Amino acid sequence: MLAAAFLAATASAQQPALSLAPPAGNGWRQVRGWAVSNQVYTLTASSNLLGWEPVAVLHHVPFIFADPASPHCNSRFYRLAMSPRTAMDD
């Protein structure tokens, strides 16, 4: 089972969103995301909805992230948090 969710730190006219893309050729699940630009996006993943770990920090949207851990998980859930981009993020 795989699921995608989103969590926004700021309100905007264009809400952040995640969706699942077809797996890559190597079997890695791909997560597609889009939201407002000029933000930092932290993609987190969980196999049980209790323990979340960061799997990617992204600066550009839209994005496609191929998750190397996904083939090893029976269930994998994703969520996206965003924060303002600063000079320290480049």
Secondary structure, DSSP 4 states (H G I P E B T S, - for coil): -EEE----SS--SS--EEEEEPPPTTS-EEEEEE--SSEEEEEEEESSSS--EEEEEE-SSSEEEEETTGGG-SSEEEEEEEEE--GGG-
